[in-house]
Amino acid sequence: MGRDLFAFSRAPSWRRVAGRVLLVILTLWALAMVAPDVLRLARPLGSLGFSVDGDGLVTDVRGPFPSEDASPAWQAGLRPGDRLDLAQMRCNPVATLRCATALATLGRLPFVTVGRRAELVLAAKQDSRPGAIELVARATPFSWWAAAILALDQIAAIVVILAAAWLVWTRPGQMTWGFFLYIIWFNPGQSHGYYALLQAAPAALLVQMLAGGLAQGVGLAGFLLFALRAPGGETAPRWRKVEKALPAVAALLALLLVSATANAFGFRTELLIRAGAFSGFAVAACALAILLARRRDQPPIAFQRLRWAIWGCVIGLPSLALADIGQQTSLLDGVWGHTPPPDELWEALRLINGLLCLFVFEAVRNPLVVSVGIPLRRVTILGLLLSAPALFAHEHYNHLSHQFQQSLPLPGWVWLAIATFVLFLISRLHEFATHQADRLFNRATLRAARQLGDQILDAQNFAMIEAPLAAGVLASFRLASASIFARDGAIFRQGHRAGGGTPQGDLAPDDPILRCAQTCHPIDVAHAASAPLEQPVFAVPVANRFDCFAIALYGPHASGANLNEDERAALAKLGRLAGDVWAKLDRESLLRRVEALQSDYESLLRPVETLQVDLAAIAAKLSAAGAPDRN
């Protein structure tokens, strides 16, 4: 049963069609949960101004408002420590305002539509009687920082959902299906607008919450399936028993997460909610342990791809699990003095989880990837650039916003434009910083390229050009293979060769590699997932602006990592330099041949000239001998 879980590849045509139909339906559902929140950029949602835990205990009465006095819950007399009467608020029947309120508050849904009514029933205290409280949601205050985080979250969520669906569409299999089912629920997107709309229909909201629990359980098990099969889609024999247990794991997780909604029917479920949140930590730890254990069995190319998935898990899974605990439970409220932290903090952590999706997408999509250290450097720089404005906005936003609104009142769209401009400046600064960081970390590559360029400039013959381009590059760049194909008329013949596995013999006239000879520009060479490590991935023409003299083919690094941008640029520069030197040697060789031909011509002319002199002398003698004696 475990081997058939999420299996849609190698299936009959009707099953493939059914799989694609299911894929489209699930993709639309996932997009429908995140798309409504885009409207919050123009029309903020409302809030009742309080939150409760899974047992109905009121933990906060301020919510997203700047002070408790602005909270509808505080104004209605609700205080921390009050408790909802779960028996009185249970969903029986479902289609009631009280049930909708129970589903929203006990489900820790922080936002509702503006003007939404809520009906609460408080449990009796020793000094008071139980009573019903009616609240009306007020619009939440606008924050440009929250709007920026929201925009980034929703864009990232839509991109990763479509990317995961594309992987299933183009590479249907258990691995890609497992990852897609995980992404349906565990993506960076916010779904507050979606749930706010569903609160008008309590039955639909209840169905969504139950379906969400099932989706989370299946998604977590699907991610474990992905960890067992990444990056090639196959499971090693020693992991098959674990894979067979995944359906049971999915069922247990789904049962745990679905049972957390029982508080809407009068049961206390805070412990179940916490257990469900911590199950994300458990699954993340198990998935990471599986990936780390499997990396020892991978060949170099697959090892590099697996490193992308591992680092994506190291960065993304803890941030997502921490955000789930912060938003779904009250465990972390005490860290902020029994006041919930700003919602933007958790949404920023969910945005970090988008890196997991990006790294996994790259590892599955590309049969050959660059070293994972390159994107990690860029992510680190981006995090440092964003941390300063994030801390500034968190610490000083309310104060500065109040001052600006008094001295320079601006509409919300202006603040959104300002936030967009600030993000543009940060992106440009990030581009500049990453470029400088890449140059810093690639100093050895650039230094080796300069040394090889000096050797090429000093070349006295064509063999002295080929050696640095092949053996020199192989050793300096630590590649798996390098070879030169020199032009001989209309044919490119095998020349200097270093490493193993490179093509031998002449290049066929219809070989796609010859495109670089026609355009005099480097090209990438397709590398199949099952191809040997030494297969070329980059073709560099040894050419000047007008002519191509040879083609240099380079494989990936011996470690299995692909060539990065700086290395490709350095190799392309070496190809142009070698082309200039090759043309110089060609010209010198041609001049020598002309001189040799001229010398041969002159040497042939000397006997003729001597013969002409001799003939002239003979003719003169004959003329003298045959002349009449005038005396």
N, C-alpha and C positions, 0 to 999 in steps of 0.2 A: 504493500500500500504506500509506503514511504517513497518508493521509486516512482510511483505514478502521481505523487502530489505535484500539482501545478504543471503536469506534463502536457504540452500541446505540440511539441516538436515530434517529427517522425510519426505523425498520426494521419489517419485517413483524411481526405479532403474535406469531408463534412465536419470533422472535428477541428480542422484548421480554420474553417469558416466560422464555426461556433466560437472558437477561441478569439478570433478577431472581433466578432460581434461583442463578446464579453469585454474585451479590451476597450472597445469604444465606449461601452456603457459605463465601465468603471472610471475611465478617463473623464467623461463628462461629469460624473458624480464628484470626482476629486476637484475638478475645476469649479463646479457649482458651489463647493464649500468655501473656496477662497475668493472667487470673483466678486461677490457682493461687497466685500470690504474695500474694494477700490473706490466705491461711492463715498466711503467715509472721508476721503480727501476733500470732498466738496460739501458733504453733509454729515457732520459728526453725529454719532449715536448718543443716546441718553443713558442715564444710570440712576439706580435707586439709592446709591451711596452707602451700601453696606455689603458685607459678605459673611457667610457662615461656613462651618465645616460640615463634614458628612454626618455628624450627629445632631445638626441643627443649632449648634452653639454660635452665637454672634461673636465674631472676632474683630470686626472693624465696622465703624459707622461713618467713615469719611469717604471712602472710595476714591475716585479720581478727582475729587473736588479739592481746591486749594486749602480749605479749612472745614472743620466739622459743621460750622454754622451754615455752610452752603449745601450740606447734604440733606436730601429729603428724609432719610432715615433718622438723622439726628433731630431734625425739626419735628418729626412725628413722635419723638420720645424714646426711640430705640437706643439702647446703650450696650457697650461691650459686656459680655457675660449673660445677657438675656438668651433664652433658648426657645426655639420654635417648638410648638406642640406638634410633633410628627404624626401623632394619631389623628389630630384634627385636620391636618393638611394633606393627608394621604390622597392619592389619585383614585378616588372611588366615589363618583364616576370620573372619567378622564377629562371630558369636555367641559371643564369649569375653569374659572379664573384662578381659583385657589390651587388647582392642580398645575396650571401653567406657572404660577408663582413658585410652587414647590420644585418643579423640574428646573426652573431657571436658577433659583437661589441655592438649592442643595446640589445642583450640578455645577456650581461656581461659574456661572455665566455672568461676566461683569457688566455687559452692556445690553440695553434694550432700546426699543424705538422711543423717541422723545414723546412724552405724554402717555406712555404705557402705564396702566394701572396695575397695582399688585395688592394682593390681600394676604396678610400675615396673621397667624394665630400664635400668641405667645403662651408658653407653659406657665402654670401658676407658680408664684414665689411664696415664701412664708409670710411676707408683709403685703402681698397684693393678690388680686384675683386675675385669672387668665383673661386676656382681652384680645380683640381683633384690631389690627392696624391696617389702614389703607394708605398706600403710598402712590405718588405720581412721579414718574421719571422726569428728570430735568436734563437739559443738554449738557454734555461734558465740556469743560473748557478746552479751547483750541491750543495746541502746542506744535510749533513748527518742528521741533525735534521728534515728537511722536509721529507727525505726518511723514517726516523723512524715513523713519524706521518702518512705518507702515508701507510706504511706497516700495522700499527695497525688499521688504518681506514678500509682498504680493508679486512683484516681478520675479523674484527668485523662486517662489512657489510655482508659478505658472511655467517657468522655464524648466524646472526639475521634473515636474509632472509630465510635461510633454516629452522631455528627454528620456525619462524612464519608459514611457509608452512607446517611444520610437525604438528603443532597444528591444522591447518585446516584439514589435511589429517586424523589425528587420532580422532579429536573432531570437526567434521563439524557442524557449527552452525553460527548464526548471529554474536555472540560475536567474535569468532575466525576469521571469514571472515572480520569483520570490522577492527580488529587489523592487519591482513595480508595486506589489501588494504592500510592501513596507512604506513606499513613498506616498501611497494614497493617503495615509493618515499622518505619517511622520515626515512632514515637509515644513519649510520655514513659514508657510502662509498662516495668516490669521483668519479665523472663521466667525468672528463676533457678529458681523452683519448677517451671515447665513442663519445663525441661531436666533438672532433678534427677530428675523422675519418669521421663523418657525414658531415663535412663542404665541403668535396669533392663532395657531392650530395645535393645541396640546397633544392631540393624538399623533400628529406628524412629528412633533418634537420628541415624543416618547419613542416612536419608531426609529428616528434618527439616532437617539442616544443608545438604543439597543444595537442598532446596526453599527454604530461607532465602536462599541465594545467588541463586537465580533471582528470588525475590521482591524482593530488594534491587536487582538490575539493572533489572527491569521498573519498580519503584517510582521509581528515580532518573530513568529515561526518562519515566515518567508525570508526574513533577514538572516536567520541562522542557516537556512537552506542556501542562500547566496554565499555565506561564509564558507560552507562546505564545498562549494563548486567553483568559486571564483579562482582565476579569471577565465579559465578555458571551458567551463561548463561541465566538467567531469568530476565524479567523486572517487577518491582512492578507496580501495577495498577496506582499509582499516576504519573508514568513517561511515561505512554503509549502515552499521547498526545504529549509529547516532541519527542518521537520516531517516531510518524507519520509525524512529520515535517521535519525529516532528509532528505528525498528525495529533498524537496525544498531547504534546506540548501546546499546540495551537488550541486544542479543545479546553485544556486547563486554564490557559491564559484568558481565553474568551469568556469562560465561565466566571473567572475572578473579576474581570473588568465589567461584564454585564451585571453581575450581582451588586456592583457599587451603586446602581440606580435603584436599589431596593429601598433607599431612604425616602423615595417619593411615595412609598406604600407603607410608611410608618416604622421602618427599621433603621437602626443606627448603623452606619456603614463607614465611619471614618477610618477604622482599622483596615477595612477592605480597600478603601480608596488609597490609603498609604501603601498597602501591599501591592496594589496594582501599579502605583507610581514607581515603587522600588523594583518591580518586575522589569521595568525598562533598564534599570541599572544592571540587573542580573543578566538579561539578554545581551546587553552591550558588552559586559565582561566575558560572557561565553563566546560571543562572536569574535571578539578580539583575541581571546585565547586560541580559538580554532584557527584563525588566520595566522597567528604567530607560530603555531605548531605546524601548519601546512607549508610554511615558506621554505623549510629545509628540504622539502621534496621537489621543489620547482626548478626547472632549468633556468638559465640566466634571464631570458626574455620574459618568461612567466613570473619569475621572481621580482623583476622590476615592476611589472603590472600589479602584482600582489602588494608591493610596498605602497602603491598609491591607495589601494583599498584600506590597508592597515592605518596609514596616517590619516585618512579620512575618518576612520572610526575613532582614532585617538582624539581628534579635534572635535568631531561632530556629535558623537554619541553622548559623552558626558554633559555637554552643553544642553542637549535636548532633554536628557533625563533630569537635569537640574531645573530646567524651565518647567517641566511637567510637575515636579514636586512643589515648586514655588507657586504654580497657578492652581493646581488641583488639591493641594493640602494646605494646612496651616502650620506646617512644621517650621518654616523659615520666617514666620511673622515675628517671632521673638528677636531675631537678629536686628530688626529695625525698631525695637522698642514696642513690640506688640502692634505695630502699624505695618500693613502690607507694603512692600516696596513698590516703586512705580512700575506700571505694567510694561513700560518701554524696556526695562531691564530684561524681562523674560523674553520679550519679542526680539531683542538684540541677540540673546542667546540662541533663539530659534534660527535667526539669520546665520549664525555661525554654523549651525547644522547643515545649511545649504552647501558648505564645503564638502561634506561627506558625499552628497549627491554628485557634485561636480567631479570629485576625485574618482568615484566609482564609475561614473559615465565615461570618463577618459580611459580608465583601465579596461573597461569592457569593449569600448568602441574601437580603440586603437590596438592592433597587434603588437605595436612597438611604441614605447613611451620614453620620454626623456627622464632624467633623474628626478625623483620626487623632491629633492632639495631645492630645485628652482621654484616651483609653485609655493613651497613652504616659505622661502625667503620673501616672496611677494605678499603672501598672506600676512606674514609677521609685520612687514612694513605697513601694510594697510591697517592692521590692528593698532599699531603705534600711532598712525596718523589720525585714526578715528577716536582713540581713547581720550585725547586731550579735549576735543570739542564735546565728547560725550560727558566727561566729568564736569566740564564747564556748564553745559546745559542742565545737568542734573542739579548742580549746586546753586546756580544763579539764575535759572530761567524765570522762576516766579517773580523774583525781585526785579530783574531787568524788564520783564514783560509788563509789570505794573507801571514802572517808570515810563516805558515807551508808550503805553496806552494813554497815559495822562498827557505826555508832552507831544506825542506824534501818533495819534490814533490811525491805524492802518487796517484795511480789510484782511480777511484770512488769506485770500489768494496772493496778496503781496508778500505775506510771510512765507507762503509756500514757494513763491518765486525766489525769495532770498535764500531759503533752504536749498533750493535746486542749484543756485549759483554757488553756494558754499560747497556743496557736494561736487560740483564741476571743478572748483579750485582744488579740492582734495584729490580728485581723480588725476588732475594734471600733475600735482605734486607727487602723487604715488607713481605715476609713469616715470617722472624724472628720477625719483629715489630708487626705483627698481632697476633702471638703466645703469645708474652709478653702482648699485650693489652687484649687478651682474658683471660689470667690468672689474670690480674688486675681486670677486670670487673666481673670475676667469683670467686672472693675471698670468697664471702659468701657461694657459693655452695661448694667450696672445704673445707671450715671450717666446714660446716654442715656435709659433708661426713666424715671428720676426727672424729667428735664427735659421729656420728653413728657407725663408726668403733670401737671406744673405747667401746661403749655399747655392741657391738657384742662380742668383746674380753672378756668382763666381764660376758658374758652369762653363767648361771648355768644350763640351760635346753633349750630345743628346742623352747619353747614358747618365751623365752627371745631373741632368734635369730630372730624369725619371726616378733616380734613387731617392732624392729627398721627397718627391711626391708620393712615393709608394712606401718604402721601408722607413723613411724619416717620419712621415705622418703616422704610420702604424705605431711606431714606438712612442712618439711624442704625445699623440692623442689617445693612446691605448685602445686602438681599434681592433676589431676581430679580423679585418681583411682590408687590403688595398691593392689595386692593380692598375696598370696603364695599358691603354690600347692606342698605339701610334698609327697614324694614317699612312697608308701605302697606296697612293692613287685614290681609287674610290672605295678602298677596303680599310677597315681598322683592325690591325693585327695585334695579337697578344704581345705585350712588352714586359716591362719589369713587373714582378708580382711578389706580394708579401702577404703572409697569413695564408689561411686555407679556405677552401670552399668557393673561391671566386671563379667566374667563368673562365674557361680555357679555350684557346683557339680564336678564330676571327669572330667579330660581331656580324650577325646576319644583317643584310641590307634593310630588312623590314623590322629590325629590333627597335622597340620604342626608345631605347636609350639614345639612339642616334638623333633624337629631336634636339638634344642639347648641342650637338655639332651643327645643326642647321640654324639654330637661334643664337648660338654662342652664349647661352645662359645656363647656369646650373639647374638641374631638375631633380625632384624626388623620385626614387624608384620604389614601386609598390613592394611591400614586404608581407607575404602571407603569414598567417599565424602558425602554420605548420612548417614554414621554411627554416632552413638551418640558420644558426646565428651569423655565419659568415656571409650570407647573401647580401649583396650591395643594397644600400638604401639611399645613396646620394651620388649623382653623376655630375662631375665638374669638367667642363670643356677647357682644355689647354689651348687657349685661343686669344687672339687680339681682337680688335674691333671688326676686322674684315675676314678673318680666316680661322679655321679650327685645325690644329695640328695633331691633337691627341685627345683622348678622353680618360679621365681618372675616375675610377669607381671605388667607393668607400663603403665598408660595412658599418654596423653599429659598434658601440663600445664592447670590449670583451666582457664587461659586466652585464651586458644585455640592455643597457640604456641607449636610447636613440641619440643622435647628434642634436645639440641644442643650437639656438639661433646664432650665438657668437661663434661656435665652431664651424657652422656652415658658412658664415660670412668670412671667417679666416681662410677656409679651404677655397672659397670662391676667389678671394684675393690672391691666394697662391696660384690658382689656375690662370688668372689674368697676367700675373707676373711671369709665370713660366711661359705663357704664350708670347709675351714680348721677347723674352730671352730666346725662345725657340725660333721666332721670326728673325732675330739678330743672327743666331747661328746659321739659320737657313740662308740668310743673305750673305754671310761670310763664306759659307760653303759654295754658294752660287758664284761669288766673286772668285774664289779659288779655282773653281772649274773653268770660269771664263779665262782666267790667267793661264791655266794649264792648256786650254785649247788655243789661246793666242800664242803660247810658247811653242806648242806643237805645230801650229800654222807657220810660225816664223822658222822653226827648224826644217819644215818642208820647203820653205821658200829658198833657203840657203843653197841646197844642191841645184835648184833651178837657176838661181842667179849665177852660180859657178859654171853651170852648163852653158848658160847664155854667154858668159865671158869667153869660155873656151870656143864656143861656136863662132863668136865674133872674131877671135884670134885666128881660127882656121880659115874663116872666110877672108880675113885680111891677107893671110899667106897665099891662099889660092888666088886671090885677086892680084897679088904682087907677082906670083909665078906666071900667070897667064897673060900679063900685060906685054905688048910689043916693045922691042928695043928701038928706041927712037934714034940711037946713034948708028 
